Amino acid sequence: MNWFEIGTVEDIPARGARCVSTPQGKIGVFRTADNRIFAIDDHCPHKGGPLSQGIVHGASVTCPLHNWVFSLETGEAQGADEGSVRTIPVRVVDGRISIGLEPALMAAE
């Protein structure tokens, strides 16, 4: 696992998100109201909506296009919807956020 620093917790508003471009594609990095940080693919499997532009509530995000809800913890669709998005490892050290990317995927770039 290679760790890449992407900014600080303060760079992301509470109940908000930022999109980060990586060799693995766009990743949405989310901050919950209780300051937990999560990262998932920024692409809804339903219609391709940018999840980083969705509404964060609890540990979930609602897609801005068709209101599908995804768990930020597991990446799984909630309720009657089916599907999932990839979760990305995150670590926060001294307020600095890093995401973990697999070396094999990095080499594919």
Phi, psi and omega per residue, in radians:
M1 nan 2.225 3.034
N2 -1.815 2.312 -3.114
W3 -1.780 2.327 -3.137
F4 -2.173 2.124 3.121
E5 -1.276 2.327 -3.073
I6 -2.107 -0.056 3.140
G7 2.517 -2.825 -3.105
T8 -1.990 2.841 3.076
V9 -1.003 -0.671 -3.112
E10 -1.172 -0.305 3.104
D11 -1.221 -0.307 -3.097
I12 -1.992 2.146 3.132
P13 -1.174 2.634 3.052
A14 -0.975 2.376 -3.084
R15 1.041 0.627 -3.140
G16 -2.360 -3.020 -3.086
A17 -2.689 2.874 3.010
R18 -2.369 2.641 3.080
C19 -1.807 2.335 3.138
V20 -2.128 2.231 3.075
S21 -1.511 2.274 -3.130
T22 -2.357 2.968 3.032
P23 -1.068 -0.334 3.112
Q24 -1.556 0.029 -3.086
G25 1.877 -2.990 -3.118
K26 -1.389 2.365 -3.141
I27 -2.139 2.279 3.050
G28 -1.558 2.242 3.106
V29 -1.971 2.142 -2.952
F30 -2.044 2.546 3.050
R31 -2.134 2.164 3.137
T32 -1.461 3.004 3.141
A33 -1.085 -0.484 3.125
D34 -1.701 0.387 3.006
N35 1.185 0.396 2.991
R36 -1.443 2.563 -3.108
I37 -2.008 2.322 3.118
F38 -2.323 2.730 3.062
A39 -2.384 2.341 3.100
I40 -2.481 2.851 3.015
D41 -0.965 2.428 -3.093
D42 -1.623 0.822 -3.053
H43 -2.601 1.891 3.120
C44 -1.146 2.281 -3.135
P45 -1.228 -0.228 -3.108
H46 -1.320 -1.073 -3.100
K47 -2.327 0.236 3.068
G48 1.394 0.261 -3.115
G49 -1.084 2.584 3.109
P50 -1.354 1.776 -3.065
L51 -1.063 -0.489 3.131
S52 -1.157 -0.226 3.080
Q53 -1.723 0.103 -3.128
G54 -1.468 -3.100 -3.140
I55 -1.674 2.178 3.101
V56 -1.582 2.231 3.113
H57 -2.515 2.191 -3.029
G58 1.026 -2.266 3.081
A59 -1.894 0.680 -3.140
S60 -2.344 2.843 3.028
V61 -2.338 2.455 3.099
T62 -1.796 2.200 3.134
C63 -1.061 2.379 -3.106
P64 -1.272 -0.256 -3.092
L65 -1.518 -0.890 -3.030
H66 -2.342 0.336 3.003
N67 1.131 0.387 2.992
W68 -1.191 2.505 -3.118
V69 -1.961 2.306 3.137
F70 -2.135 2.435 3.025
S71 -1.253 2.251 3.064
L72 -1.276 -0.389 -3.125
E73 -1.370 -0.724 -3.045
T74 -1.967 -0.338 -3.060
G75 1.431 -0.044 -3.089
E76 -1.380 2.492 3.018
A77 -1.158 2.561 -3.098
Q78 -1.828 2.841 3.094
G79 1.184 -2.481 -3.073
A80 -1.389 -0.203 -3.110
D81 -1.303 2.615 3.140
E82 -2.148 2.443 3.129
G83 2.415 3.090 3.129
S84 -2.771 2.868 3.013
V85 -2.138 2.699 -3.131
R86 -1.262 2.346 3.024
T87 -1.604 2.588 -3.103
I88 -2.043 2.319 3.098
P89 -1.056 2.442 -3.134
V90 -2.292 2.493 2.952
R91 -2.400 2.569 3.113
V92 -2.161 2.125 3.124
V93 -2.240 2.100 -3.135
D94 0.921 0.688 3.098
G95 1.412 -0.042 3.139
R96 -1.686 2.286 -3.106
I97 -1.679 2.322 3.005
S98 -2.223 2.557 3.048
I99 -1.990 2.582 -3.118
G100 -1.742 2.200 3.102
L101 -2.087 2.470 -3.129
E102 -1.253 2.355 -3.138
P103 -1.007 -0.678 -3.130
A104 -1.081 -0.660 3.129
L105 -1.274 -0.541 3.102
M106 -1.159 -0.685 -3.095
A107 -1.209 -0.403 -3.125
A108 -1.212 -0.315 -3.105
E109 -1.098 nan nan
